[in-house]
Amino acid sequence: MTTAPPKYHEPVQGTIFHGDGREEALQKHLLQLPALQSDATKHLSLFDRSQRVLDAIHEFGKGANRYLMSVGDTKGKQVEELIAKRKPKLILEVGTYVGYSGISFSRQLLEAHPDATYPADWSSSGSSSNRAGYICLEKSEVYASTAQTAFELAGVVKAIKVLVGGSSSSIKSLRDALGLSKGQALDMIFLDHVKFLYSTDIKLLESEGLIDIGTVIVADNVVKPGNPAYLSWVRATPAQKKASLNKPALTEQPETTPNPPSSEWSTAFRDGPLDETRWAFPEAEGYSAPGDPSLVYKSSMLGGWDPYTQEEDACEVSECVGRE
């Protein structure tokens, strides 16, 4: 476990911590910072330029009523190391918010594939074999606008394509939106949106053929606030998932499973998918799917901290390693 960062805010669960104008204020702040203007950054490397924007976002979030929902440094750096090691070419982020993780992770994509064809040139490229891109799904137009500004200032905008809309509906239309060939899957997925939609959306991604052997899924906030339902799906065996799908349909929303003791996070939820994974949440806009229960995942946790509240958190990293 990495060292806890300083504490700037009390825990925000149960309070208003986004959507109250802070995202627009951040956008305005970034645009006005002299250190982020082109004259001040044109001589910098991509890493140094993007790091200036990450630091500016983090500093803004320290202020009163300015807490920001970002992956932060302790978890983010570990995911960057994973990207640098595996060198994925096509990454999907579900829940972009103000762009912190998009900057952090897309710069590794650009570093690993400097000669790739990125989204702005996909339509003019005759071949998809050299394509690379960081695809962002964001429901809020306000958040997407702030993120786009951050991407431009950080110098990573050419790697990124932002699609605005609900996560489930966007996933359902993603293959057509990106022009992916039948059978082409994503290399990596980063989930950081509405927590109870993680299990809905991973099953949609599986059913759409966007997850296959070799795909790595990184799910943030699986400890804080926690996500037992999602963990129960990616940690289940194919036999357990198939048995779950054969259960009678639910007629009422099941109770939310509580988080386990902190010492049991890595070992909990291995007895098969929880009933929450079978519930159709209204926020999914009517979309649901059984998933692909034959997929086998190898999962582990990357420990870390909330960047502002000093609460322990983690990302679940699940690699699809086979089929049964």
C-alpha positions in Angstrom: 0.0 0.0 0.0 1.3 3.4 -0.9 1.6 6.3 1.6 -1.7 8.2 2.2 -1.7 11.7 0.7 -2.6 14.7 2.9 -6.2 15.2 3.9 -8.0 18.2 2.4 -11.7 17.2 2.7 -13.9 15.1 5.0 -15.6 12.1 3.3 -18.1 13.4 0.7 -20.6 10.5 0.5 -24.0 11.7 1.4 -23.2 15.3 0.4 -23.3 17.3 -2.8 -19.9 16.9 -4.3 -20.4 17.5 -8.0 -22.7 19.2 -10.5 -23.0 22.4 -8.5 -20.9 24.6 -10.7 -17.5 23.5 -9.6 -16.8 21.8 -12.9 -17.5 25.0 -14.9 -15.4 26.9 -12.4 -12.5 24.5 -12.9 -12.7 25.0 -16.7 -12.5 28.7 -16.3 -9.7 28.4 -13.9 -7.6 26.2 -16.2 -8.1 28.6 -19.1 -6.9 31.5 -17.1 -3.8 30.0 -15.6 -0.7 31.6 -17.1 1.4 28.4 -16.6 -1.0 26.5 -18.9 -1.0 28.9 -21.8 0.8 27.9 -25.0 3.7 30.3 -24.6 4.4 28.7 -21.3 4.1 25.1 -22.3 5.3 24.9 -26.0 8.8 24.0 -24.9 7.8 21.2 -22.5 7.7 17.5 -23.1 4.3 15.8 -23.4 4.7 14.4 -19.9 5.7 17.7 -18.3 2.9 19.6 -20.1 0.2 17.1 -19.2 1.5 16.9 -15.6 1.0 20.7 -15.2 -2.6 20.3 -16.0 -3.0 17.3 -13.7 -1.4 19.3 -10.9 -3.6 22.3 -11.6 -6.8 20.1 -11.5 -5.6 18.5 -8.2 -4.8 21.9 -6.6 -8.2 23.3 -7.6 -9.8 20.3 -5.9 -8.2 21.1 -2.5 -10.4 24.2 -2.1 -13.6 24.5 0.0 -16.5 22.8 -1.9 -14.2 21.9 -4.7 -13.7 18.2 -4.1 -13.2 16.5 -7.5 -14.0 12.9 -8.4 -10.6 11.9 -9.9 -8.7 8.7 -9.8 -5.9 10.6 -8.1 -2.2 10.1 -8.0 -1.7 6.9 -5.9 -4.1 4.8 -8.0 -3.5 6.7 -11.3 0.2 6.1 -11.4 -0.3 2.4 -11.0 -2.7 2.3 -13.9 -0.2 4.4 -16.0 2.4 1.7 -15.2 0.0 -1.0 -16.3 -0.7 0.8 -19.6 3.1 1.4 -20.2 3.7 -2.3 -19.6 0.8 -3.7 -21.7 0.8 -1.0 -24.4 -3.0 -1.2 -25.3 -4.0 0.6 -28.5 -7.7 1.0 -28.0 -8.8 2.2 -24.5 -12.4 2.9 -23.4 -13.1 5.2 -20.4 -16.6 5.1 -19.0 -17.1 8.2 -16.9 -14.7 10.9 -17.9 -15.8 13.7 -15.5 -13.3 16.6 -15.8 -10.6 14.7 -17.6 -8.0 13.8 -15.0 -7.8 10.1 -15.8 -8.1 10.8 -19.5 -4.9 12.9 -19.4 -3.0 10.6 -17.1 -3.8 7.4 -19.2 -3.9 8.8 -22.8 -0.3 10.2 -22.5 0.9 6.7 -22.0 -1.0 5.7 -25.1 0.7 8.4 -27.1 4.1 7.4 -25.6 3.6 3.7 -26.5 2.3 4.3 -30.0 3.8 7.5 -31.5 3.2 6.5 -35.1 -0.4 5.3 -34.7 -3.4 6.7 -36.4 -5.5 8.6 -33.9 -9.3 9.3 -33.9 -9.1 12.6 -35.8 -7.7 10.7 -38.7 -9.6 7.5 -38.5 -12.1 8.4 -41.3 -9.3 9.3 -43.7 -7.3 6.2 -43.0 -7.9 3.3 -45.2 -6.7 0.7 -42.7 -7.8 0.1 -39.1 -4.7 -2.0 -38.3 -2.7 1.0 -37.0 -5.5 2.7 -35.2 -5.1 3.8 -31.5 -7.3 5.9 -29.4 -8.6 6.8 -26.0 -12.4 6.8 -26.1 -14.3 8.8 -23.5 -17.9 8.2 -22.6 -19.4 11.0 -20.5 -23.1 11.6 -19.8 -22.8 15.3 -18.8 -22.2 17.9 -21.6 -20.8 20.2 -18.9 -18.3 17.7 -17.7 -17.4 16.7 -21.2 -16.7 20.4 -22.1 -14.4 20.8 -19.1 -12.6 17.6 -19.9 -12.1 18.7 -23.5 -10.5 21.9 -22.4 -8.2 20.0 -20.1 -7.2 17.6 -22.9 -6.4 20.5 -25.2 -4.3 22.2 -22.6 -2.5 19.0 -21.7 -1.5 18.3 -25.3 -3.3 14.9 -25.5 -6.4 15.9 -27.5 -5.3 14.1 -30.7 -5.5 10.7 -28.9 -9.0 11.3 -27.6 -12.5 10.9 -28.9 -15.3 12.1 -26.5 -18.8 10.7 -26.9 -21.5 12.4 -24.9 -24.4 10.3 -23.7 -25.5 7.7 -21.1 -23.0 4.9 -20.6 -25.3 1.9 -21.4 -26.8 3.4 -24.6 -23.3 4.6 -25.7 -21.9 1.1 -25.2 -24.7 -0.4 -27.2 -23.9 1.8 -30.2 -20.1 2.0 -29.7 -19.0 -0.5 -32.4 -20.8 1.6 -35.0 -19.7 4.9 -33.5 -16.1 3.9 -33.7 -16.3 1.9 -37.0 -15.0 -1.2 -35.3 -15.0 -4.4 -37.4 -17.1 -7.3 -36.3 -15.2 -9.3 -33.7 -12.8 -6.4 -32.8 -12.5 -6.0 -29.1 -11.2 -3.3 -26.8 -7.7 -3.6 -25.4 -8.4 -1.9 -22.1 -11.5 -0.4 -20.3 -11.5 2.0 -17.4 -14.8 2.1 -15.4 -15.3 5.2 -13.3 -19.0 6.2 -13.6 -22.2 5.4 -11.7 -21.1 2.6 -9.5 -24.2 0.4 -9.6 -24.0 0.5 -13.4 -20.6 -1.2 -13.5 -22.1 -4.7 -13.5 -24.8 -3.7 -16.1 -22.2 -2.1 -18.4 -19.6 -4.8 -18.2 -22.3 -7.3 -19.3 -23.3 -5.0 -22.1 -19.6 -4.8 -23.2 -19.3 -8.6 -23.1 -22.5 -9.1 -25.1 -21.4 -6.6 -27.7 -18.2 -8.5 -28.2 -16.1 -5.6 -27.0 -14.4 -7.8 -24.3 -12.4 -10.7 -25.4 -9.3 -12.7 -24.4 -6.6 -10.1 -23.6 -8.9 -7.3 -22.7 -8.1 -5.7 -19.3 -10.8 -3.9 -17.3 -9.8 -1.5 -14.6 -12.7 -0.5 -12.2 -12.2 2.4 -9.9 -13.7 3.0 -6.4 -14.3 -0.7 -5.7 -13.5 -0.1 -2.0 -14.7 3.5 -1.5 -17.7 3.7 -1.8 -17.4 0.0 -2.7 -18.9 -2.2 -5.4 -19.7 -5.8 -4.2 -22.0 -6.5 -7.2 -19.4 -5.7 -9.8 -16.7 -7.7 -7.9 -19.0 -10.6 -7.6 -19.3 -10.7 -11.5 -15.6 -10.4 -12.4 -14.6 -12.8 -9.7 -17.2 -15.5 -10.5 -16.4 -18.6 -12.4 -18.2 -19.3 -15.7 -20.3 -22.0 -14.0 -21.3 -19.6 -11.3 -22.3 -16.9 -13.8 -24.3 -19.4 -15.9 -26.1 -20.6 -12.8 -27.0 -17.0 -11.9 -28.4 -16.3 -15.3 -30.7 -19.3 -15.0 -32.3 -18.0 -11.8 -35.9 -16.7 -12.0 -36.3 -13.0 -13.0 -36.3 -10.6 -10.1 -39.6 -8.8 -9.4 -38.2 -6.2 -7.0 -34.9 -4.5 -6.5 -32.6 -6.6 -4.2 -31.0 -5.0 -1.2 -27.5 -3.6 -1.7 -24.8 -5.9 -0.3 -22.7 -4.2 2.4 -19.0 -3.9 2.1 -16.8 -6.5 3.8 -14.3 -5.8 6.5 -11.2 -4.0 5.1 -9.1 -7.1 5.5 -11.4 -9.2 3.3 -11.7 -7.1 0.1 -9.3 -9.2 -1.9 -11.0 -12.5 -1.0 -14.7 -11.5 -0.8 -17.4 -12.1 -3.3 -16.2 -15.3 -4.9 -19.4 -17.4 -4.4 -21.0 -16.2 -7.6 -22.8 -13.1 -8.9 -24.9 -11.2 -6.4 -28.6 -10.6 -7.2 -27.8 -6.9 -7.8 -26.0 -8.0 -11.0 -29.4 -9.1 -12.4 -31.4 -6.0 -11.6 -32.3 -3.6 -14.4 -31.6 -0.1 -13.1 -33.6 2.7 -14.7 -30.3 4.7 -15.2 -29.4 2.1 -17.8 -32.1 3.6 -20.0 -33.8 0.3 -20.7 -30.6 -1.5 -21.8 -29.5 -4.8 -20.3 -27.7 -7.9 -21.4 -26.8 -11.3 -20.0 -23.1 -10.8 -20.7 -20.8 -13.6 -21.8 -20.6 -16.0 -18.9 -18.0 -18.1 -20.6 -15.4 -15.4 -20.2 -12.7 -16.1 -17.5 -11.2 -13.2 -15.6 -8.0 -13.1 -13.5 -8.6 -10.3 -11.0 -6.4 -8.4 -8.5 -6.6 -5.1 -6.7 -4.5 -2.0 -7.0 -4.6 -0.3 -3.6 -4.5 3.4 -3.1 -6.2 6.4 -1.6 -8.9 9.0 -2.4 -6.7 12.0 -3.4 -8.5 14.4 -1.0 -10.1 12.6 1.9 -7.4 10.1 3.0 -9.8 7.2 2.6 -8.4 3.9 1.4 -9.6 2.9 -2.0 -8.7 0.5 -4.8 -9.0 -0.4 -8.5 -10.0 -3.9 -9.5 -7.9 -5.1 -12.4 -9.5 -7.9 -14.4 -7.8 -9.5 -17.4 -9.9 -11.7 -19.6 -7.7 -14.8 -19.8 -9.9 -17.4 -21.5 -13.3 -19.0 -22.1 -15.0 -22.1 -20.6 
